[in-house]
Amino acid sequence: MPLRVIVGAQWGDEGKGRIVDWFAGGADFNARFNGGDNAGHTVTVGNRIFKLHLIPSGIIHPGMVAVLGNGMVINPRSLFNEIDELTQLGIRISPERLRISYAAHLITPAHQAMDKALETARGKDNIGTTGRGIGPAYTDKATRRGLRVADMLSADFSERVGEHVAETNLTLGLYGASALDPAPICAQFREYAERLKPYIADTSLELEAALQAGKTILVEAAQGTLLDLDFGTYPFVTSSSTTAPGALTGLGLGLGAARQASVIGVAKAFQTRVGSGPFPSELSGDLANRLRGSGSNPWDEFGTTTGRPRRVGWLDGVLLRYAVRINGINELTVTKLDILSGMENIQLCTAYRRDGNPVTDLPFGPADLSPYEPVYEQLPGWKEDVGTVRKWKDLPAAAQAYLERIASLAGVPIRLVSVGPEREQVVEKE
């Protein structure tokens, strides 16, 4: 398919970055359509680890054109830090290889200060944001007072930044937070504008032209389905659309592009989330520590962006089936199967129970999961290390059975399985 959309089928951190890297070799463009530097995508190539927050993972491949779509919110400081880090690692970044939508919105220090003030004001009811200004930037976008990338091309851009900071200071004062000095922020953003100008483009037009020319676009979602602003565990969600249909509006593509699209959902072999919010299959104690790891390995369950330990639990088949429906997922990729090696038994949430009655589908989405108790099915584990396996038939029989049960619950086939952090540690089902 000319348009391949890769989305997270859980609460983010599913390993989308390395799966994008897997498919990037056959694509011409790699586009992000939502979120900002609250995303964290990690790709391991040999002894090099690439941790990306804004730039699509496919940039590692020579010749790939990376696109930051209009649905994103972009912190220029984070972007340039990432460009510089990639350059030091030998990845060539140029305006020909990195295209940024004129309609994307900018994140400023004022947004970050507002984010922290809001979380502080929520107290114990905070929602666990990354504090990177994502929510306030999207709020400004919705209230039609945001700064867009295109504003960097205007002669009065610095004045607009100053007005933005002064207006935010009024709100910060209401929360008892310190006001910001506009002068250094304006000077900083003048420098950002000069450096960013060559990268600014009408990416909607360029991507449509690419599809018309028969080129392949690999679309990369940030976060996961269960963090979607409309369809996630509201209010413990992000501030953008994280689902596959959002790729069209987040990149400026019409409905015709959907006819050329396939959707790949990425899910871990177990369940994780960062921050507050419901988690029916959550584990604690030694078993949780076993799944999470110690944090000494990049493959361990600690946030790429925040560094916070992730909450962990058994795979939730009810939420996975929900994600398949909301996204229109055609096939699944399951990551981190290797983490389950050595476990005697594995639990799999196949349904919920409410007031003694079984529930297999959520009547009003996953916002309130407190009335539900997970119903588990126990499957046998396997002792073998699967890290060296590259063919489906060579996976332990119990691992194959576990994967087939996941596919049955989700209602779509599993095509890929990752068995380790390295680029080549992937099993493709024939």
C-alpha positions in Angstrom: 0.0 0.0 0.0 1.3 3.5 -0.8 0.2 4.8 2.6 1.1 2.7 5.6 0.0 4.0 9.0 1.7 2.6 12.1 -0.2 3.3 15.4 0.1 2.3 19.0 -2.6 -0.1 20.2 -2.1 0.5 23.9 -1.0 3.5 26.1 2.0 4.4 24.0 5.6 3.1 24.4 4.7 0.0 22.3 7.9 0.1 20.3 6.6 1.9 17.3 9.9 3.5 16.5 11.7 0.2 15.8 8.8 -1.1 13.8 8.8 2.1 11.7 12.5 1.5 11.2 11.7 -2.0 10.0 9.3 -0.8 7.3 11.3 2.4 6.4 13.5 0.6 4.0 10.7 0.3 1.5 9.3 3.8 1.9 10.1 7.2 0.4 8.6 9.4 3.1 8.2 9.0 6.8 5.6 11.4 8.4 4.6 12.3 11.9 1.0 13.7 12.3 0.4 14.3 16.0 2.0 15.2 19.3 5.3 16.8 20.0 8.5 16.0 21.9 6.4 14.1 24.5 6.8 11.1 22.2 9.8 8.9 22.6 10.8 6.5 19.8 13.9 4.4 20.3 15.8 2.5 17.5 18.8 0.3 18.1 21.2 -0.3 15.2 24.2 -2.3 16.2 25.8 -0.5 19.2 24.1 2.8 18.3 20.9 3.8 20.1 18.8 6.5 18.5 16.3 8.2 20.8 13.9 10.4 18.8 11.2 12.7 20.1 10.1 14.8 17.1 11.9 13.6 13.9 10.3 10.4 12.5 12.3 7.3 13.1 12.8 6.6 9.4 15.3 9.5 9.1 18.0 7.0 10.0 17.6 5.4 6.5 19.6 7.3 3.8 17.3 8.9 1.2 14.3 9.0 3.4 12.4 12.3 3.5 11.0 13.0 7.0 7.9 15.1 7.5 6.5 16.9 10.6 2.9 17.4 9.8 0.4 20.2 10.6 -1.1 18.2 13.4 2.1 18.4 15.5 3.2 20.9 18.1 7.0 21.6 17.8 9.5 22.9 20.3 12.2 24.4 18.2 14.8 24.0 20.9 14.1 20.2 21.1 14.0 19.9 17.3 17.5 21.5 16.9 18.9 19.5 19.7 17.7 16.4 17.9 19.1 17.5 14.6 22.5 18.2 16.2 22.5 14.8 17.9 21.6 13.0 14.7 24.2 14.9 12.8 26.9 13.9 15.4 25.8 10.3 14.9 26.4 10.5 11.2 22.8 11.1 10.0 22.6 13.8 7.4 19.8 16.3 8.1 19.1 18.9 5.5 16.0 20.9 4.2 15.7 18.3 1.4 15.4 15.5 4.0 13.3 17.2 6.7 10.1 19.0 5.8 8.1 20.9 8.4 4.4 21.9 7.8 3.8 25.7 7.8 0.6 24.9 9.8 2.2 23.0 12.7 2.1 25.0 16.0 5.1 26.1 18.1 5.8 25.3 21.7 7.4 28.0 23.7 8.8 28.3 27.3 5.5 30.0 28.1 3.6 26.8 27.2 6.0 24.7 29.4 5.6 27.1 32.3 1.8 26.9 31.9 1.9 23.1 31.8 3.8 22.9 35.1 1.5 25.5 36.7 -1.6 23.5 35.7 -0.2 20.2 37.0 0.8 21.9 40.3 -2.7 23.3 40.7 -4.3 19.9 40.1 -2.4 18.6 43.1 -3.1 14.9 43.8 -5.5 14.9 40.8 -2.7 15.6 38.3 -2.8 13.7 35.1 0.9 13.0 34.8 1.8 15.1 31.9 5.4 15.3 30.6 5.6 19.0 31.4 6.7 19.8 27.9 3.9 22.3 27.1 2.0 20.0 24.8 -1.4 20.6 26.3 -1.1 24.4 26.5 0.1 24.6 22.9 -2.9 22.6 21.7 -5.1 24.8 23.9 -3.7 27.9 22.2 -4.3 26.3 18.8 -8.0 25.5 19.7 -8.6 29.0 21.0 -7.0 30.5 17.8 -4.2 32.3 19.5 -1.3 29.9 18.9 1.9 30.6 17.1 2.3 28.6 13.9 5.5 27.6 12.1 4.4 29.9 9.2 4.6 32.9 11.6 8.4 32.5 11.6 8.3 33.8 8.0 6.7 37.1 9.1 8.6 40.3 9.8 6.8 40.8 13.1 7.4 37.3 14.4 9.4 38.5 17.4 6.6 40.9 18.4 4.1 38.0 18.2 6.2 35.9 20.5 6.4 38.8 23.0 2.6 39.2 22.9 2.2 35.5 23.5 4.5 35.5 26.5 2.8 38.6 28.0 -0.6 37.1 27.6 0.5 33.8 29.2 2.0 35.7 32.1 -1.4 37.0 33.0 -2.7 33.5 33.3 0.4 32.3 35.2 -0.2 35.0 37.8 -3.7 33.5 38.4 -2.0 30.3 39.4 0.6 31.9 41.6 3.4 31.1 39.1 6.3 33.4 38.3 6.1 35.6 35.2 8.5 35.1 32.3 10.8 37.7 30.8 9.7 38.1 27.2 13.0 39.6 26.0 15.3 36.5 26.0 12.5 34.3 24.7 11.9 36.7 21.7 15.6 36.8 21.0 15.9 33.0 21.1 12.9 32.5 18.8 14.3 35.0 16.3 17.4 32.8 16.0 15.2 29.7 15.7 13.2 31.3 12.9 16.3 32.1 10.9 17.5 28.5 11.2 14.2 26.9 10.5 13.1 28.9 7.5 14.6 26.5 4.9 12.7 23.5 6.3 9.2 25.1 6.2 7.0 23.7 3.5 3.4 23.0 2.3 3.8 19.4 3.4 0.2 18.6 2.6 0.8 19.4 -1.1 4.1 17.6 -1.2 2.7 14.4 0.3 -0.3 14.4 -2.1 2.1 14.9 -5.0 4.1 11.9 -3.7 1.1 9.7 -3.6 0.1 10.8 -7.1 3.6 9.9 -8.2 3.3 6.4 -6.8 5.7 6.9 -3.9 5.2 5.2 -0.5 4.5 7.2 2.7 5.1 5.6 6.1 3.1 7.4 8.7 4.2 7.3 12.3 1.8 8.0 15.2 2.9 9.3 18.5 1.6 7.9 21.8 -1.1 5.2 21.7 -4.8 4.7 21.0 -5.7 4.7 24.7 -4.2 8.2 25.0 -6.4 9.6 22.2 -8.1 12.8 23.2 -11.5 11.5 22.1 -11.2 7.7 22.4 -8.7 7.2 25.2 -9.0 6.9 29.0 -10.2 10.6 29.3 -9.1 12.8 31.1 -5.8 10.8 31.4 -5.0 11.3 27.8 -2.8 13.4 25.5 -4.0 16.5 23.7 -4.1 15.2 20.1 -5.6 12.5 18.0 -3.4 9.4 18.2 -5.5 7.1 16.0 -5.1 6.2 12.4 -7.9 8.4 11.1 -6.1 11.4 12.6 -3.3 10.8 10.2 -5.4 12.3 7.4 -6.2 15.6 9.2 -2.8 15.7 10.8 -1.0 15.5 7.4 -3.6 17.4 5.3 -4.5 14.4 3.2 -8.0 13.8 1.8 -10.2 10.8 2.2 -9.0 9.5 -1.2 -5.7 8.7 0.5 -7.5 6.3 2.9 -8.3 4.0 -0.1 -4.6 3.5 -0.5 -3.9 2.9 3.2 -3.1 -0.1 5.5 -3.0 0.3 9.2 -0.5 -1.6 11.4 -1.2 -1.7 15.1 1.8 -2.2 17.5 1.2 -3.8 20.9 3.5 -5.2 23.5 3.2 -8.8 24.6 2.1 -7.3 27.9 0.6 -4.0 29.0 2.3 -0.8 30.1 1.5 2.9 30.8 3.1 6.0 32.2 1.3 8.5 34.4 -2.1 8.4 36.0 -5.3 6.7 34.9 -7.1 3.4 34.9 -5.2 0.1 34.3 -7.4 -3.0 34.9 -4.7 -5.6 34.4 -1.9 -3.8 36.3 0.5 -5.8 38.4 2.6 -4.9 41.4 5.4 -6.5 43.4 8.0 -9.0 42.2 6.1 -9.9 39.0 5.8 -6.2 38.0 9.5 -5.7 38.6 10.2 -8.8 36.5 8.4 -7.3 33.5 9.7 -3.8 34.1 13.4 -4.6 34.4 15.9 -2.6 36.5 16.3 0.4 34.2 19.9 -0.5 33.4 19.0 -1.5 29.8 17.3 0.7 27.2 14.9 -2.2 26.6 13.6 -1.9 30.2 10.3 -0.3 31.0 11.3 3.3 31.7 10.0 6.2 29.6 12.2 7.3 26.7 11.0 10.9 27.2 10.4 11.1 31.0 12.6 8.4 32.4 9.7 7.4 34.7 9.2 3.7 35.5 6.3 2.4 33.6 3.3 0.7 35.2 3.1 -2.9 33.9 0.5 -5.6 33.7 -0.9 -8.5 31.6 -2.0 -7.9 28.1 -5.6 -6.6 28.0 -7.5 -8.2 25.1 -10.6 -6.1 25.6 -8.7 -2.9 25.1 -6.7 -4.4 22.2 -9.9 -5.3 20.4 -11.2 -1.8 21.0 -8.0 -0.3 19.5 -8.3 -2.5 16.4 -11.9 -1.2 15.9 -11.1 2.5 16.5 -8.1 2.5 14.1 -9.3 0.0 11.5 -6.1 -2.0 12.1 -5.4 -4.6 9.4 -2.6 -6.4 11.1 -0.7 -6.5 14.4 2.9 -6.3 15.4 3.7 -7.7 18.9 6.8 -6.4 20.6 8.9 -7.6 23.5 7.9 -11.2 23.3 11.4 -12.0 24.7 10.6 -10.4 28.0 8.1 -13.2 28.7 10.7 -16.0 28.2 11.3 -18.0 31.4 7.8 -17.5 32.9 6.0 -20.6 33.9 2.5 -19.3 33.1 1.2 -16.2 31.4 -2.1 -14.5 32.1 -4.1 -12.9 29.3 -7.1 -10.6 30.0 -9.8 -11.9 27.7 -12.9 -10.1 29.1 -14.1 -8.0 32.0 -16.7 -8.7 34.6 -19.2 -6.2 35.9 -21.7 -6.9 38.5 -21.1 -10.6 37.9 -21.7 -10.4 34.2 -19.1 -10.8 31.5 -18.2 -7.8 29.3 -16.2 -8.2 26.0 -16.8 -4.7 24.5 -16.9 -1.3 26.2 -20.3 0.4 25.8 -18.9 3.9 26.3 -15.2 3.6 25.7 -12.4 3.2 28.2 -12.7 6.5 30.1 -14.1 4.9 33.2 -12.8 1.3 33.8 -13.3 1.3 37.5 -16.5 -0.9 37.4 -14.7 -3.7 35.6 -12.7 -6.6 36.9 -10.4 -8.4 34.4 -11.2 -12.0 33.5 -8.0 -13.9 32.9 -7.1 -16.9 30.8 -3.9 -18.7 31.8 -1.6 -20.0 29.1 1.6 -22.0 29.5 4.9 -20.1 29.3 8.1 -21.1 27.7 11.7 -21.4 29.0 13.6 -20.9 25.7 15.4 -17.6 24.9 13.7 -16.4 21.7 16.3 -13.6 21.0 18.0 -15.5 18.2 14.7 -16.8 16.5 14.0 -15.3 13.0 11.4 -17.7 11.7 7.9 -18.2 13.1 8.2 -22.0 13.1 11.3 -21.8 15.3 9.4 -20.0 18.1 8.5 -22.2 21.0 5.1 -23.9 20.6 3.8 -22.1 23.7 4.9 -18.7 22.3 3.2 -19.5 19.1 0.0 -20.4 20.9 0.1 -17.2 23.0 0.5 -15.1 19.8 -2.3 -16.9 18.1 -4.6 -16.4 21.1 -3.8 -12.6 20.9 -4.6 -12.6 17.2 -7.9 -14.4 17.9 -8.9 -11.9 20.6 -8.0 -8.9 18.4 -9.7 -10.3 15.3 -6.7 -9.5 13.0 -3.6 -11.4 12.1 -0.1 -10.9 13.6 2.5 -10.3 11.0 5.6 -9.3 12.9 7.0 -10.1 16.4 10.0 -8.4 17.9 12.2 -10.7 20.1 14.8 -8.1 21.2 15.8 -4.5 20.9 18.2 -4.8 17.9 17.0 -3.9 14.4 17.2 -7.5 13.1 15.5 -9.1 16.1 12.2 -9.5 14.3 10.2 -12.6 13.3 8.0 -12.2 10.3 5.2 -14.6 9.9 5.0 -16.2 6.5 
